[in-house]
């Protein structure tokens, strides 16, 4: 009788271990399917993993990530919440904060980011993400403070530097914004996108009505990328503001040949219409 009981116990232990291993395998296979772009298969495998081990936070987290990729934020939030209820770690709380923001539930997103900070203020990019969320609320002073705190942890993070410049411009802290561009151009002048940094600083100089400095930056941007239609258009606008119709029209003719109106970042405005009329 004792031997029979022992066999049953061993069988139960081995079956449980097999089930757990299978749940992990299903989770891993689900993640692999998602990475291959097969969302339906990935979700099916992750759901099977959850059914096999409904107490594991990992599969809920993985399926939540899949829902985020589909922009199905409510289902993602539900899965992240279940993962947290099952002992999920801080990174899952951070993921839920991002999902709340994606769903437009800004206050809950901020609450989750704040909780992450209270547990680990050095958690990767949490100040940046909370700052971006404050910026959505147009709470630019709070956003500015968070971006500055993020830079204390990651001094040269490009996304944070650009976000801080943006709120400084909105707050009319132009000198601080220019200092941000100085850092970016010092550290990132060799990247392929450097022409965009010069164009952005030119926009700030234009806002400040420092047209000579704007021209210098636009010339540099166009030097780095000769077919940069938006930069050429911005330069044409500067020439027009400075009263140099000839140079404005030379640039305007260039951008018309580049079909600027078809470019995704271009938005027609009164300056564009005025330049077309001026140069016809």
C-alpha positions as CSV (number, residue, x, y, z in Angstrom):
1,X,0.0,0.0,0.0
2,X,2.8,2.4,0.9
3,X,4.5,1.7,-2.4
4,X,1.3,2.5,-4.3
5,X,1.0,5.8,-2.4
6,X,4.6,6.6,-3.2
7,X,4.1,5.9,-6.9
8,X,1.0,8.1,-6.9
9,X,2.9,11.0,-5.2
10,X,5.8,10.7,-7.6
11,X,3.4,10.6,-10.6
12,X,1.6,13.7,-9.3
13,X,4.9,15.6,-8.9
14,X,6.1,14.6,-12.3
15,X,2.8,15.6,-13.9
16,X,2.8,19.0,-12.3
17,X,6.4,19.6,-13.4
18,X,5.5,18.6,-16.9
19,X,2.5,20.9,-16.9
20,X,4.6,23.8,-15.7
21,X,7.3,23.1,-18.3
22,X,4.7,22.9,-21.0
23,X,3.2,26.2,-19.9
24,X,6.6,27.8,-20.1
25,X,7.2,26.2,-23.5
26,X,3.8,27.5,-24.8
27,X,4.7,31.0,-23.5
28,X,8.1,30.9,-25.2
29,X,6.5,29.6,-28.5
30,X,3.9,32.3,-28.3
31,X,6.6,35.0,-27.9
32,X,8.5,33.5,-30.8
33,X,5.3,33.5,-33.0
34,X,4.7,37.2,-32.2
35,X,8.3,38.1,-33.1
36,X,7.7,36.3,-36.4
37,X,4.7,38.5,-37.0
38,X,2.1,35.8,-36.5
39,X,-0.1,37.6,-33.9
40,X,-3.0,35.1,-34.1
41,X,-0.8,32.1,-33.4
42,X,1.1,34.0,-30.7
43,X,-2.1,34.9,-28.8
44,X,-3.4,31.4,-29.1
45,X,-0.3,29.9,-27.7
46,X,-0.1,32.5,-24.8
47,X,-3.8,31.9,-24.0
48,X,-3.1,28.1,-23.9
49,X,-0.1,28.8,-21.6
50,X,-2.4,30.8,-19.2
51,X,-5.0,28.0,-19.2
52,X,-2.3,25.6,-18.2
53,X,-0.8,27.8,-15.5
54,X,-3.2,30.6,-14.6
55,X,-1.1,31.7,-11.6
56,X,2.0,32.6,-13.7
57,X,2.4,36.3,-14.2
58,X,4.8,35.8,-17.2
59,X,2.2,34.5,-19.7
60,X,-0.3,37.3,-18.7
61,X,2.5,39.8,-19.2
62,X,3.5,38.3,-22.6
63,X,-0.1,38.3,-23.8
64,X,-0.5,41.9,-22.6
65,X,2.4,42.9,-24.7
66,X,0.7,41.2,-27.7
67,X,-2.4,43.2,-27.1
68,X,-0.4,46.4,-26.8
69,X,1.1,45.6,-30.3
70,X,-2.5,45.5,-31.5
71,X,-3.3,48.7,-29.7
72,X,-5.9,46.7,-27.8
73,X,-5.0,48.5,-24.6
74,X,-8.0,47.5,-22.4
75,X,-7.2,43.8,-22.8
76,X,-3.5,44.6,-22.2
77,X,-4.4,46.4,-19.0
78,X,-6.5,43.5,-17.9
79,X,-3.7,41.0,-18.5
80,X,-1.1,43.2,-16.8
81,X,-3.4,43.6,-13.8
82,X,-3.8,39.8,-13.5
83,X,0.0,39.5,-13.8
84,X,0.5,41.9,-10.9
85,X,-2.1,40.1,-8.8
86,X,-0.1,37.0,-9.3
87,X,3.1,38.5,-8.0
88,X,4.3,40.3,-11.1
89,X,7.4,42.4,-10.8
90,X,7.9,46.2,-11.2
91,X,8.4,46.0,-15.0
92,X,4.8,44.8,-15.4
93,X,3.5,47.8,-13.4
94,X,5.6,50.0,-15.8
95,X,4.1,48.2,-18.8
96,X,0.6,48.8,-17.4
97,X,1.3,52.5,-17.0
98,X,2.3,52.7,-20.7
99,X,-0.9,50.8,-21.6
100,X,-3.1,53.2,-19.6
101,X,-1.5,56.1,-21.4
102,X,-2.1,54.4,-24.8
103,X,-5.7,54.0,-23.8
104,X,-6.0,57.6,-22.9
105,X,-6.4,57.0,-19.1
106,X,-3.7,59.6,-18.2
107,X,-4.4,59.8,-14.4
108,X,-4.0,56.0,-13.9
109,X,-0.9,56.0,-16.1
110,X,0.6,58.7,-13.9
111,X,-0.4,56.8,-10.8
112,X,1.4,53.7,-12.0
113,X,4.5,55.6,-13.0
114,X,4.6,57.3,-9.6
115,X,4.3,53.9,-7.9
116,X,7.2,52.6,-10.0
117,X,9.2,55.7,-8.9
118,X,8.4,55.2,-5.3
119,X,9.7,51.6,-5.4
120,X,12.7,52.3,-7.7
121,X,13.4,55.8,-8.8
122,X,16.2,54.6,-11.1
123,X,13.9,52.3,-13.0
124,X,14.7,52.6,-16.7
125,X,13.1,55.6,-18.4
126,X,10.3,56.0,-15.9
127,X,10.8,59.7,-15.4
128,X,10.9,60.2,-19.2
129,X,7.6,58.3,-19.6
130,X,5.9,60.1,-16.8
131,X,7.2,63.4,-18.2
132,X,5.8,62.6,-21.6
133,X,2.5,61.8,-20.0
134,X,2.5,65.2,-18.1
135,X,3.2,66.8,-21.5
136,X,0.1,65.2,-22.9
137,X,-1.8,67.1,-20.2
138,X,0.1,70.3,-21.1
139,X,1.6,70.3,-17.6
140,X,4.9,71.4,-19.0
141,X,6.5,72.4,-15.7
142,X,6.0,69.0,-14.3
143,X,7.1,67.4,-17.5
144,X,10.3,69.6,-17.4
145,X,11.1,68.4,-13.9
146,X,10.7,64.8,-14.9
147,X,12.9,65.1,-18.0
148,X,15.6,66.8,-15.9
149,X,15.4,63.9,-13.4
150,X,15.7,61.4,-16.2
151,X,18.8,63.1,-17.5
152,X,20.3,62.7,-14.0
153,X,20.1,59.0,-14.6
154,X,20.9,59.0,-18.3
155,X,22.7,62.2,-19.2
156,X,22.8,61.9,-22.9
157,X,19.6,60.1,-23.7
158,X,18.5,61.7,-27.0
159,X,14.7,61.2,-26.6
160,X,14.8,62.9,-23.2
161,X,17.0,65.7,-24.5
162,X,14.5,66.4,-27.3
163,X,11.5,66.2,-25.0
164,X,13.2,68.7,-22.6
165,X,13.9,71.0,-25.5
166,X,10.2,70.8,-26.6
167,X,8.8,71.8,-23.2
168,X,11.4,74.5,-22.7
169,X,10.3,76.0,-26.0
170,X,6.6,75.8,-24.9
171,X,7.6,77.5,-21.7
172,X,9.6,80.1,-23.7
173,X,12.8,79.0,-22.0
174,X,14.6,79.6,-25.3
175,X,18.2,79.8,-23.9
176,X,17.7,76.4,-22.1
177,X,16.3,74.9,-25.3
178,X,19.3,76.2,-27.3
179,X,21.6,74.7,-24.7
180,X,19.8,71.4,-25.3
181,X,20.5,71.6,-29.0
182,X,24.2,72.3,-28.2
183,X,24.4,69.1,-26.3
184,X,22.7,67.1,-29.0
185,X,24.8,68.5,-31.8
186,X,27.9,67.9,-29.8
187,X,27.1,64.3,-29.0
188,X,25.1,63.2,-32.1
189,X,26.5,65.2,-35.0
190,X,27.7,62.1,-36.7
191,X,24.4,60.2,-36.8
192,X,22.4,60.0,-40.1
193,X,19.6,62.1,-38.7
194,X,21.8,65.0,-37.7
195,X,20.3,67.2,-40.4
196,X,17.0,67.0,-38.5
197,X,18.6,68.5,-35.4
198,X,19.9,71.5,-37.4
199,X,16.4,71.9,-38.9
200,X,14.8,71.8,-35.5
201,X,17.2,74.4,-34.1
202,X,16.6,76.6,-37.2
203,X,12.8,76.4,-36.3
204,X,13.6,77.7,-32.9
205,X,15.8,80.5,-34.2
206,X,13.0,81.4,-36.6
207,X,10.6,81.6,-33.6
208,X,13.1,83.9,-31.9
209,X,13.3,85.9,-35.2
210,X,17.1,85.3,-35.4
211,X,16.9,84.6,-39.1
212,X,20.7,84.7,-39.8
213,X,21.3,81.9,-37.3
214,X,18.3,80.0,-38.7
215,X,19.8,80.2,-42.2
216,X,23.2,78.9,-41.0
217,X,21.5,75.8,-39.5
218,X,19.3,75.3,-42.6
219,X,22.3,75.5,-44.8
220,X,24.0,72.9,-42.7
221,X,20.9,70.6,-42.7
222,X,20.7,70.8,-46.5
223,X,24.5,70.3,-46.8
224,X,24.0,67.0,-44.9
225,X,21.0,66.0,-46.9
226,X,20.7,67.6,-50.3
227,X,17.2,66.4,-51.1
228,X,15.8,67.5,-47.7
229,X,12.7,69.2,-49.0
230,X,11.4,70.4,-45.7
231,X,14.7,72.1,-44.9
232,X,14.7,73.8,-48.3
233,X,11.2,74.9,-47.8
234,X,12.0,76.3,-44.4
235,X,15.0,78.2,-45.9
236,X,12.7,79.6,-48.6
237,X,10.4,80.9,-45.9
238,X,13.4,82.6,-44.2
239,X,14.4,84.2,-47.4
240,X,10.9,85.5,-47.9
241,X,10.8,86.9,-44.3
242,X,14.1,88.6,-45.0
243,X,12.8,90.1,-48.3
244,X,15.0,88.2,-50.7
245,X,12.5,87.1,-53.2
246,X,15.0,85.7,-55.7
247,X,16.6,83.3,-53.3
248,X,13.2,82.4,-51.9
249,X,12.0,81.4,-55.3
250,X,15.1,79.5,-56.2
251,X,14.4,77.3,-53.1
252,X,10.7,77.2,-53.9
253,X,11.4,75.8,-57.3
254,X,13.7,73.2,-55.8
255,X,11.0,71.9,-53.4
256,X,8.3,71.8,-56.1
257,X,10.6,69.5,-58.1
258,X,11.0,67.3,-55.0
259,X,7.2,67.0,-54.7
260,X,7.3,68.3,-51.1
261,X,3.5,68.2,-50.9
262,X,3.7,64.4,-51.1
263,X,6.1,64.0,-48.2
264,X,4.6,62.7,-45.0
265,X,5.9,65.4,-42.6
266,X,4.8,68.3,-44.8
267,X,1.8,70.4,-44.1
268,X,0.7,73.1,-46.4
269,X,0.4,76.5,-44.7
270,X,-0.1,80.1,-45.6
271,X,3.7,80.5,-46.2
272,X,3.6,77.7,-48.7
273,X,0.7,79.3,-50.5
274,X,2.3,82.7,-50.4
275,X,5.5,81.4,-51.8
276,X,3.7,79.6,-54.6
277,X,1.9,82.8,-55.5
278,X,5.1,84.9,-55.2
279,X,7.2,82.6,-57.4
280,X,4.6,81.8,-60.2
